[in-house]
Amino acid sequence: MNRLLNLLRATRDLKKAQLMSRTELLRLQERRWRAMARYALRVSPFYRRHLAGIDVERCALSDLPPMTKELLCEHWDEIVPDRRLRRAVLEKYLQDPANWGRVKDGRWMVCYTTGTTAAPQLVAHDIAAVDYSHASQNLRNSASPRSTTLPRLRLGGRRLKVVALVTAKAAATSTSLFATRPWVGALFSTYHQINVAAPWPEILAELQRLQPDALMGYSSVMGRLAQAQLGGELHLQMRPGGYIWGGGDALTPGIRDLCQRAFGITPFNMYGCGEVLSIARQWRGLDHLCCHDDMMVLETVDEAGRPVAEGELSDHAYVTPLINKAVPLLRYRINDRLRPGPVHEHWPFRTLTQVHGRSTTAYAFHTPERRVFIGMNFLFTMDERRDVAAFQFRQTGPASVDCLTVPAPGISPAVLVPDLEAALRRCLETAGCGGVQCTVRIVPELLPDPRTGKVEQNVPLAE
């Protein structure tokens, strides 16, 4: 019953916020981040040192020093307010697979990030904050806040069948979110889980048996499923009202096109991280992601930490969650590069027109001098190419890298390979790595990481 009350309260608050003007929403956002800062000062010895000399009642948010993943790891026990969330306690708790996806002590979702943006990180969320995120997924699905599409109770017909492909070999955020979904959701949909790290034939066979109406999982996995459907290995008939959600890695134009060809459905994009469950989502009728500005504050900044203008690509970003008090985070740095767009014409939320990278992987090339090349630069080159369905950059030597490429349907490799190699040479030369050889190799499919089931887009050699 507490979970149902959480959802009702969250739905009420979310509806109220999304009907505000932009000015009203920014005032709500400020009230919430100042309240979180006051709370952090009250409960955390780390924040009392970190924010020493700052008046959180009068300062701007940008006056607060950023929080990094390294600081969170080092000072975890001084940041979390409840002794039951101490690092040693949680690490021991998560050693038992039976605890993965459980609500600890009836209060917290505890898990690890999958390491999309860096090394895996321990995270904890109040279950009320988790329910807030679930409520937003259901409530914000339309082009306008006044025409919200809520799930329908199917008394006389089959409920929507949803399959989530999640990491079941670790206490991952995606697995925990799926396992801790509110019970009330079962009134509208049936939910099924497939281990995304299982052997590929087993995944296809289970999907064939289930015949889902909706798919959720890593974007790269959605691309692989679309290839299997087009190649005759999979035969899904997704009915009207179904959907595909892709997140966790880049939802490229090639993956979008593959899913549309294969299933007749263009996938929606979602953007978050383990520390902040929901940063932005694309929902029906929207061309771009909409930020959940009532649930967090997102600052897109340049290399020096200054705000970037609308339409500019950020160097990194800071995010301040406004709901979760289990681990208070103020201006938490994420290394994704984001391009902010305008405030949406119907919603009071800012848009994101691009999310670049979801990876900070760096290559160390020797030509013969040592040069560091950031993998995101490869992704910028690939971002708008619709002739590539899937790709992976894999370093093969001190001064060589292969681009494993799955062409989009109907694209001739003879035309694609020289054009793509030329574009990648320009990319390397621009970054001062003109001595690095980049070879495009056509492959039928890309193999996922055995731990996560995700197709990594950058695979450098260890130095």
Sequence and secondary structure as in RCSB ss.txt:
>XXXX:A:sequence
MNRLLNLLRATRDLKKAQLMSRTELLRLQERRWRAMARYALRVSPFYRRHLAGIDVERCALSDLPPMTKELLCEH
WDEIVPDRRLRRAVLEKYLQDPANWGRVKDGRWMVCYTTGTTAAPQLVAHDIAAVDYSHASQNLRNSASPRSTTL
PRLRLGGRRLKVVALVTAKAAATSTSLFATRPWVGALFSTYHQINVAAPWPEILAELQRLQPDALMGYSSVMGRL
AQAQLGGELHLQMRPGGYIWGGGDALTPGIRDLCQRAFGITPFNMYGCGEVLSIARQWRGLDHLCCHDDMMVLET
VDEAGRPVAEGELSDHAYVTPLINKAVPLLRYRINDRLRPGPVHEHWPFRTLTQVHGRSTTAYAFHTPERRVFIG
MNFLFTMDERRDVAAFQFRQTGPASVDCLTVPAPGISPAVLVPDLEAALRRCLETAGCGGVQCTVRIVPELLPDP
RTGKVEQNVPLAE
>XXXX:A:secstr
 HHHHHHHHHHHHHHHHHTS HHHHHHHHHHHHHHHHHHHHHH HHHHHHTTT  TTTS GGGS  B HHHHHHT
HHHH SSGGG HHHHHHHHTSGGGTT EETTTEEEEE   SSSS  EEEEEHHHHHHHHHHHHH  SSSGGG   
    SSS  EEEEEEE  SS BHHHHHHHT  GGGGGTEEEEEEETTS HHHHHHHHHHH  SEEEEEHHHHHHH
HHHHHTTS      TT EEEEESS   HHHHHHHHHHHS   EEEEEETTEEEEEE  TT SSEEE TTTEEEEE
E TTS B  TT   SEEEEEESS  SS  SSEEE  EEEEEEE SSSSSEEEEEEE S   EEEEESSSEEEEET
HHHHHHHTT SSEEEEEEEEEETTEEEEEEEE TT  HHHHHHHHHHHHHHHHHHTT TT EEEEEE S     T
TT    SEE    
